[in-house]
Amino acid sequence: MAYDGELVKMQNGRWARFQRCQVYRPGVEDAGETMLLIAVELEERYQQLLDEAADSLAQYRLRGVPVQVRLDPEAQGITLQPESPVASPAVH
């Protein structure tokens, strides 16, 4: 099940983001609010950014380094950063 805003790599190798869209039915006055979740293919600049990030992630993970990806909407870029180590509960 997808959620609004989720990024996915489609079967054709292209990236898309799920987006909620309202459906209008002409001629039906009381159609209610029908919403669909559809995958909308991203612009070419985002395709390249996401492909590069996926390649970098694969290289880090191959070396055993856990990495997080963050999308910076203001800079319109992606940042890779090491994941914070999970604190182990104290053993007494």
C-alpha positions as a printed Julia matrix, in Angstrom:
92×3 Matrix{Float64}:
   0.0    0.0     0.0
   1.41   3.37   -0.99
   1.04   6.68    0.82
   0.75  10.26   -0.42
   4.25  11.59   -1.23
   5.95   8.18   -1.33
   8.79   7.85   -3.85
   8.91   4.64   -5.89
  11.08   3.29   -8.66
   8.75   1.94  -11.34
   9.28  -1.2   -13.36
  10.61   0.88  -16.28
  13.41   2.23  -14.05
  11.9    5.71  -13.72
  11.09   7.39  -10.39
   7.61   8.55   -9.43
   5.93  10.08   -6.4
   2.47   9.02   -5.29
   0.06  11.92   -5.31
  -3.54  12.18   -4.15
  -5.87  13.46   -6.88
  -9.56  14.28   -6.77
 -11.76  12.6    -9.36
 -14.59  14.57  -10.95
 -17.5   12.82  -12.58
 -19.26  15.06  -15.13
 -23.03  15.0   -14.89
 -23.09  13.62  -11.35
 -24.09  16.37   -8.94
 -23.62  14.49   -5.69
 -20.53  12.48   -6.57
 -18.89  13.12   -3.23
 -15.16  13.5    -2.88
 -13.56  10.62   -4.7
  -9.8   10.58   -4.3
  -7.27   8.4    -6.1
  -3.62   7.85   -5.29
  -1.62   7.86   -8.53
   2.09   7.63   -9.34
   3.31  10.78  -11.11
   6.68  10.49  -12.87
   9.23  13.02  -11.66
  11.1   15.57  -13.78
  14.39  14.55  -15.38
  16.56  16.43  -12.85
  14.98  14.42  -10.02
  15.42  11.18  -11.97
  19.17  11.8   -12.09
  19.39  12.86   -8.41
  17.53   9.78   -7.23
  19.54   7.42   -9.44
  22.79   8.87   -8.06
  21.51   8.61   -4.49
  20.44   4.98   -5.03
  23.9    4.15   -6.43
  25.62   5.85   -3.48
  23.39   4.04   -0.99
  24.18   0.7    -2.6
  27.93   1.4    -2.34
  27.72   2.42    1.33
  25.55  -0.56    2.23
  27.88  -2.9     0.34
  30.61  -1.7     2.72
  28.31  -2.2     5.71
  27.79   1.52    6.38
  24.16   2.38    7.26
  23.13   5.63    5.56
  19.98   7.76    5.57
  18.74   9.79    2.61
  17.12  13.16    3.18
  15.37  15.21    0.5
  16.01  18.91    1.06
  13.0   20.66   -0.54
  14.55  24.14   -0.22
  17.81  23.2    -1.95
  16.03  20.76   -4.27
  18.71  18.22   -3.53
  19.4   15.02   -1.65
  21.72  14.56    1.32
  23.25  11.24    2.38
  24.29  11.02    6.01
  25.38   8.2     8.31
  22.6    6.75   10.42
  22.87   7.41   14.13
  23.87   4.3    16.04
  20.96   2.88   18.01
  21.64   3.08   21.71
  21.77  -0.32   23.34
  19.73  -0.74   26.5
  21.85  -0.98   29.61
  22.34  -4.49   30.94
  22.56  -4.91   34.71
